[in-house]
Amino acid sequence: MTRIKTKYAVSRDDNPQQASLEIFEQLGQPQDGFVLFYCSVVYPLDTLAKAMSKQFNSVELAGCTTAGELTCEGYEQHSIVAIWFSPDYFAVSAELIDSIETFSLITAQTKVNRLLETCSSKQLTEIKNNTFMLTLIDGLSTKEEQLLSILNSAANGIPHFGGSAGDDINLANTHVYHQGKFVQQAAIVIMVNTLCQFEVFNCNHIKSSIEKLVVTAADAKSRTVYELNSEPAALEYARFLGVDINDLSPEIFSLHPLAVKIGGNYYIRSIQKVNKTDLSLTFYCAVDEGIVLSAVEMSNIITSLSGKLETLEQRFDKPELVLACDCFLRRLEIEQRALNDEIKQLQKQYRIFGFNTYGEHINGMHLNQTFTGVYISGELNE
């Protein structure tokens, strides 16, 4: 058994064939194991899919498009980031959900059972307490809540987290990748059975509620809020912030989020865009008439994450890596607050790899402006 558990690669080459070759060589030309990758949509995806499939013809691949990439060297943009998992330490299997619209509990149970069978067949370690799942979902499908709720019912207590695919904030086309193709209106569920200690976790930096805004008119299906406090939603939000409606932007949304309170905790519902025709607001997460959105004050984004990671390090020792799904709005906030050096140091210290998302997933919930991930320890289970 080799001591190497994982390897990572980054390519900034804009040629799909060259980038795929560079990734393959950086990962040590693997002939087994599993490769997870995240890529910018600046690449021609059909060409990239063929190039990746050709390079990794004996390795299972899964991935998605991003709103930015994360490595232990800091933030990336317009790149490909990949992680190889050694079969000596990780039994990994992926299943494609090719139609989110028709996803049912029966389908979910079938998919989970197939994942369990594949991971068990590799005879690495027992499934119970040694297994987690990663979900990658088309970030413009507007179906995350439905899929995650159903999947959670079929998960048999297996912890799971994930992220919604992005497209460099173009809000046009988001894709997941499986078996040589990028696809839309689809999702991937990846099961990881491992000898390493781990914990699935999430982190946000909500401090307190400032003011409440009631959703008085909305369309749940499109996640569009037409009215807040019986006023045009964008106007009411701009009024609360004291800004002109024309100044509303993703940068403003990242610094002044709205949240819902569930079970004593606040969960952010991020605004995607202003619809100028009717001054409504479209959200990245579920909203409906009658819910109360709270404008919230945020604490320090760096110290909240570092505190969480420090706690995990005390429990599990140094990480092999932290696999992360981090909202792109958190990245915008960090960049606006000039905290790039601080987040880069955290990413280096804890070996953080992943991507910037349009939505984050944790144990059946769909969140916004949150960091979800799995802390994989360098220490093995006894």
C-alpha positions as CSV (number, residue, x, y, z in Angstrom):
1,M,0.0,0.0,0.0
2,T,1.4,3.4,-1.0
3,R,1.5,6.2,1.5
4,I,0.1,8.7,-1.0
5,K,-3.6,9.1,-0.5
6,T,-4.5,12.0,-2.9
7,K,-2.8,14.1,-5.5
8,Y,-4.0,17.4,-7.0
9,A,-3.5,19.2,-10.3
10,V,-4.2,22.7,-11.7
11,S,-4.1,23.7,-15.3
12,R,-4.5,27.3,-16.6
13,D,-3.8,26.3,-20.2
14,D,-6.8,27.5,-22.3
15,N,-6.3,24.6,-24.8
16,P,-8.5,21.7,-23.7
17,Q,-6.1,19.0,-25.0
18,Q,-3.1,20.6,-23.5
19,A,-4.9,21.3,-20.2
20,S,-6.1,17.7,-20.0
21,L,-2.6,16.4,-20.7
22,E,-1.2,18.7,-18.0
23,I,-3.8,17.5,-15.5
24,F,-3.0,13.9,-16.3
25,E,0.7,14.3,-15.9
26,Q,0.5,16.3,-12.7
27,L,-1.6,13.6,-11.2
28,G,1.1,11.0,-12.1
29,Q,-0.6,9.5,-15.1
30,P,-3.1,7.5,-13.0
31,Q,-4.4,4.1,-14.2
32,D,-6.7,3.5,-11.3
33,G,-8.5,5.3,-8.5
34,F,-11.0,8.2,-9.0
35,V,-10.5,11.7,-10.4
36,L,-12.8,14.6,-9.4
37,F,-12.4,17.8,-11.4
38,Y,-13.9,21.3,-11.6
39,C,-13.5,23.5,-14.6
40,S,-14.3,27.0,-15.9
41,V,-16.8,27.4,-18.7
42,V,-14.2,29.3,-20.8
43,Y,-13.3,25.9,-22.2
44,P,-15.3,24.5,-25.1
45,L,-17.0,21.8,-23.0
46,D,-17.5,19.2,-25.8
47,T,-13.9,19.3,-26.7
48,L,-12.8,19.3,-23.1
49,A,-15.0,16.3,-22.3
50,K,-13.5,14.3,-25.1
51,A,-9.9,15.3,-24.1
52,M,-10.4,14.4,-20.5
53,S,-12.1,11.1,-21.4
54,K,-9.2,10.2,-23.7
55,Q,-6.5,11.0,-21.2
56,F,-8.2,9.3,-18.3
57,N,-9.5,6.3,-20.2
58,S,-8.9,3.8,-17.3
59,V,-10.0,6.1,-14.5
60,E,-13.5,7.0,-13.4
61,L,-14.1,10.8,-13.8
62,A,-16.8,13.1,-12.5
63,G,-17.0,16.9,-12.2
64,C,-18.8,20.1,-13.0
65,T,-18.4,23.7,-14.2
66,T,-17.7,26.4,-11.7
67,A,-18.0,30.1,-10.7
68,G,-14.3,29.9,-9.7
69,E,-11.9,27.2,-8.5
70,L,-10.2,26.6,-5.1
71,T,-6.8,25.0,-4.4
72,C,-4.3,25.0,-1.6
73,E,-2.5,27.8,-3.5
74,G,-5.5,30.2,-3.4
75,Y,-8.4,31.1,-5.7
76,E,-8.2,30.2,-9.3
77,Q,-10.3,31.5,-12.3
78,H,-10.6,30.1,-15.8
79,S,-8.8,26.9,-14.9
80,I,-9.2,23.2,-14.3
81,V,-8.6,21.8,-10.8
82,A,-8.5,18.0,-10.3
83,I,-8.0,15.7,-7.3
84,W,-7.0,12.0,-7.6
85,F,-8.1,9.6,-4.9
86,S,-5.9,6.5,-4.3
87,P,-7.8,3.2,-4.4
88,D,-5.7,2.1,-1.5
89,Y,-7.5,4.6,0.8
90,F,-10.7,5.5,-1.1
91,A,-13.4,3.3,-2.7
92,V,-15.3,5.8,-4.9
93,S,-18.3,5.4,-7.2
94,A,-20.5,7.9,-9.1
95,E,-24.0,7.8,-10.4
96,L,-25.7,10.2,-12.8
97,I,-29.2,11.5,-12.2
98,D,-30.0,12.3,-15.8
99,S,-33.3,14.0,-15.2
100,I,-33.8,16.0,-12.0
101,E,-37.4,16.7,-13.0
102,T,-38.5,13.1,-12.7
103,F,-36.2,12.1,-9.8
104,S,-38.2,10.0,-7.3
105,L,-37.6,8.2,-4.0
106,I,-37.6,4.9,-5.9
107,T,-34.9,6.2,-8.2
108,A,-32.9,7.6,-5.3
109,Q,-33.0,4.3,-3.5
110,T,-31.9,2.5,-6.6
111,K,-29.0,4.9,-7.1
112,V,-27.8,4.7,-3.5
113,N,-28.0,0.9,-3.5
114,R,-25.9,0.8,-6.6
115,L,-23.4,3.1,-5.1
116,L,-23.3,1.0,-1.9
117,E,-22.8,-2.2,-3.9
118,T,-20.0,-0.8,-6.0
119,C,-18.1,0.6,-3.0
120,S,-18.6,-2.6,-1.0
121,S,-17.3,-4.7,-3.8
122,K,-14.0,-3.0,-3.5
123,Q,-13.7,-4.4,0.0
124,L,-11.8,-1.5,1.4
125,T,-13.6,-1.0,4.7
126,E,-17.1,-1.3,6.1
127,I,-19.6,1.2,4.9
128,K,-21.1,2.3,8.2
129,N,-19.2,5.3,9.7
130,N,-16.7,5.3,6.9
131,T,-18.7,6.7,4.0
132,F,-19.9,10.1,2.8
133,M,-21.5,11.4,-0.4
134,L,-20.8,14.4,-2.6
135,T,-23.6,15.9,-4.7
136,L,-23.0,18.0,-7.9
137,I,-26.1,19.6,-9.4
138,D,-26.9,21.8,-12.4
139,G,-26.8,25.2,-10.7
140,L,-29.5,26.7,-12.9
141,S,-32.0,23.7,-12.6
142,T,-33.9,25.3,-9.7
143,K,-34.5,21.8,-8.5
144,E,-31.9,21.4,-5.7
145,E,-34.4,21.4,-2.8
146,Q,-36.5,18.6,-4.4
147,L,-33.5,16.4,-5.3
148,L,-31.7,16.8,-2.0
149,S,-34.8,16.1,0.1
150,I,-35.5,12.9,-1.8
151,L,-31.8,11.8,-1.7
152,N,-31.6,12.5,2.0
153,S,-34.5,10.1,2.5
154,A,-32.7,7.4,0.7
155,A,-29.2,8.0,2.2
156,N,-29.7,5.8,5.2
157,G,-27.9,8.3,7.5
158,I,-24.8,8.6,5.2
159,P,-23.6,12.2,5.6
160,H,-23.6,14.2,2.3
161,F,-22.6,17.6,1.1
162,G,-22.1,19.3,-2.3
163,G,-22.5,22.2,-4.5
164,S,-24.4,23.6,-7.5
165,A,-22.4,24.0,-10.7
166,G,-21.6,27.5,-11.9
167,D,-20.7,29.2,-15.1
168,D,-18.4,32.1,-14.1
169,I,-21.4,34.2,-13.1
170,N,-22.8,34.3,-16.6
171,L,-26.1,32.7,-15.4
172,A,-26.6,31.0,-18.7
173,N,-25.4,27.4,-18.8
174,T,-24.2,25.1,-16.0
175,H,-23.1,21.5,-16.4
176,V,-22.1,18.4,-14.6
177,Y,-19.7,15.8,-16.1
178,H,-20.0,12.0,-16.1
179,Q,-18.7,9.3,-18.3
180,G,-17.3,11.5,-21.0
181,K,-20.1,14.1,-21.3
182,F,-21.1,17.4,-19.9
183,V,-24.9,17.4,-19.3
184,Q,-27.6,19.8,-18.0
185,Q,-30.7,19.4,-15.9
186,A,-28.8,16.6,-14.3
187,A,-26.9,15.8,-11.1
188,I,-24.1,13.4,-9.9
189,V,-24.0,11.6,-6.6
190,I,-20.5,10.4,-5.6
191,M,-20.1,8.0,-2.8
192,V,-16.7,7.8,-1.0
193,N,-15.9,4.9,1.3
194,T,-12.6,5.6,3.0
195,L,-10.0,4.4,5.5
196,C,-9.4,8.0,6.5
197,Q,-11.1,9.8,9.4
198,F,-13.4,12.5,8.2
199,E,-16.3,14.9,9.0
200,V,-18.8,16.5,6.7
201,F,-19.5,20.1,7.9
202,N,-20.8,23.5,6.9
203,C,-20.0,27.1,8.0
204,N,-21.5,30.5,7.5
205,H,-20.8,33.9,9.2
206,I,-24.2,35.2,10.1
207,K,-24.0,37.2,13.3
208,S,-27.6,38.5,13.9
209,S,-30.8,39.7,12.4
210,I,-31.3,43.4,11.7
211,E,-34.7,43.8,10.0
212,K,-37.5,41.6,8.8
213,L,-38.9,41.6,5.3
214,V,-42.0,39.6,4.6
215,V,-42.5,37.9,1.1
216,T,-46.0,39.1,0.1
217,A,-45.9,38.0,-3.5
218,A,-43.8,35.3,-5.1
219,D,-43.5,32.4,-7.5
220,A,-41.9,29.5,-5.8
221,K,-41.2,27.6,-9.0
222,S,-39.0,30.3,-10.5
223,R,-37.7,31.4,-7.1
224,T,-38.9,34.9,-7.9
225,V,-40.1,37.4,-5.2
226,Y,-42.3,40.1,-6.6
227,E,-43.1,41.9,-3.4
228,L,-41.4,42.4,0.0
229,N,-43.6,44.1,2.6
230,S,-46.2,44.7,-0.1
231,E,-43.7,46.8,-2.1
232,P,-41.8,45.9,-5.3
233,A,-39.1,43.6,-4.0
234,A,-36.1,45.3,-5.5
235,L,-37.3,48.7,-4.4
236,E,-37.9,47.6,-0.9
237,Y,-34.5,45.8,-0.7
238,A,-32.8,48.9,-2.1
239,R,-34.7,51.2,0.4
240,F,-33.5,49.1,3.3
241,L,-29.9,49.3,2.1
242,G,-30.2,53.0,1.3
243,V,-28.9,52.6,-2.2
244,D,-30.3,53.3,-5.7
245,I,-32.0,50.4,-7.3
246,N,-29.5,50.7,-10.3
247,D,-26.6,50.0,-7.9
248,L,-27.9,46.6,-6.9
249,S,-25.4,44.0,-8.1
250,P,-23.9,40.6,-7.0
251,E,-21.3,42.5,-5.0
252,I,-24.1,44.3,-3.0
253,F,-26.0,41.0,-2.6
254,S,-22.9,39.3,-1.2
255,L,-22.4,42.0,1.5
256,H,-26.1,42.4,2.4
257,P,-27.7,38.9,2.3
258,L,-31.2,37.9,3.4
259,A,-31.8,34.8,5.5
260,V,-34.6,32.6,6.8
261,K,-34.8,31.2,10.3
262,I,-35.3,27.5,10.6
263,G,-35.1,25.6,13.9
264,G,-33.4,28.5,15.6
265,N,-30.7,28.9,13.0
266,Y,-30.4,31.4,10.1
267,Y,-29.8,30.1,6.6
268,I,-29.1,32.6,3.8
269,R,-31.3,32.9,0.7
270,S,-29.0,34.7,-1.8
271,I,-30.4,37.1,-4.4
272,Q,-29.4,36.1,-8.0
273,K,-30.6,39.1,-9.9
274,V,-32.9,42.1,-10.2
275,N,-35.6,41.7,-12.9
276,K,-35.9,45.3,-14.3
277,T,-39.2,44.7,-16.1
278,D,-41.2,44.3,-12.8
279,L,-38.6,45.1,-10.1
280,S,-38.8,41.6,-8.8
281,L,-35.8,39.6,-7.3
282,T,-34.8,36.1,-8.4
283,F,-33.1,34.0,-5.7
284,Y,-30.6,31.1,-5.8
285,C,-32.6,29.2,-3.2
286,A,-36.3,28.3,-2.4
287,V,-38.6,31.2,-1.5
288,D,-42.4,31.4,-1.2
289,E,-45.1,33.7,-0.2
290,G,-45.5,34.2,3.5
291,I,-42.0,33.5,4.6
292,V,-40.1,36.0,6.6
293,L,-36.7,37.1,5.2
294,S,-34.3,38.7,7.7
295,A,-31.7,41.1,6.7
296,V,-28.7,39.9,8.7
297,E,-25.4,41.3,10.0
298,M,-22.4,39.3,9.1
299,S,-19.3,38.5,11.3
300,N,-15.8,38.1,10.0
301,I,-15.8,35.6,7.1
302,I,-12.2,34.5,7.7
303,T,-12.3,34.0,11.5
304,S,-15.6,32.0,11.2
305,L,-14.1,29.6,8.8
306,S,-10.7,29.4,10.5
307,G,-12.4,28.7,13.8
308,K,-14.4,25.8,12.3
309,L,-11.3,24.3,10.7
310,E,-9.3,24.7,13.9
311,T,-11.9,22.7,15.8
312,L,-11.8,20.0,13.2
313,E,-8.0,19.9,13.3
314,Q,-8.0,19.4,17.1
315,R,-10.4,16.5,16.6
316,F,-8.8,14.8,13.6
317,D,-5.2,16.1,13.4
318,K,-3.7,17.6,10.2
319,P,-5.9,17.2,7.1
320,E,-5.1,15.2,4.0
321,L,-7.4,17.7,2.3
322,V,-10.6,19.7,2.8
323,L,-12.9,19.1,-0.1
324,A,-15.0,22.3,-0.4
325,C,-18.1,23.7,-2.0
326,D,-17.9,27.5,-1.4
327,C,-20.5,30.0,-2.5
328,F,-19.2,32.4,-5.2
329,L,-20.8,35.3,-3.1
330,R,-18.4,34.5,-0.3
331,R,-15.6,34.9,-2.8
332,L,-17.0,38.2,-3.9
333,E,-17.2,39.4,-0.3
334,I,-13.6,38.3,0.4
335,E,-12.4,40.1,-2.8
336,Q,-14.3,43.3,-1.9
337,R,-12.9,43.3,1.6
338,A,-9.4,42.7,0.3
339,L,-9.0,39.4,2.3
340,N,-7.4,37.4,-0.5
341,D,-4.1,36.9,1.4
342,E,-6.0,35.7,4.5
343,I,-8.1,33.2,2.6
344,K,-5.1,32.0,0.6
345,Q,-3.3,31.3,3.9
346,L,-6.2,29.3,5.2
347,Q,-6.5,27.3,1.9
348,K,-2.8,26.5,2.1
349,Q,-2.8,25.6,5.8
350,Y,-5.8,23.2,5.5
351,R,-5.2,22.0,1.9
352,I,-8.6,23.2,0.7
353,F,-9.7,22.2,-2.8
354,G,-13.0,22.7,-4.5
355,F,-15.1,25.2,-6.4
356,N,-17.2,28.3,-6.1
357,T,-20.8,27.3,-6.3
358,Y,-24.3,28.7,-7.1
359,G,-25.7,26.9,-4.1
360,E,-24.4,24.6,-1.3
361,H,-25.8,21.3,-0.1
362,I,-25.6,19.6,3.4
363,N,-27.6,16.6,4.5
364,G,-30.7,17.3,2.4
365,M,-30.6,21.1,2.7
366,H,-29.9,23.6,-0.1
367,L,-28.1,26.7,1.2
368,N,-26.6,29.9,0.0
369,Q,-23.5,32.0,1.0
370,T,-22.2,29.0,2.9
371,F,-19.0,26.8,2.9
372,T,-19.8,23.1,2.9
373,G,-17.2,20.4,2.8
374,V,-15.6,17.3,4.2
375,Y,-12.5,17.5,6.4
376,I,-10.5,14.4,5.4
377,S,-7.8,13.6,8.0
378,G,-4.4,12.3,7.3
379,E,-5.0,9.8,10.1
380,L,-6.7,6.5,9.4
381,N,-9.6,4.9,11.3
382,E,-8.4,2.2,13.6
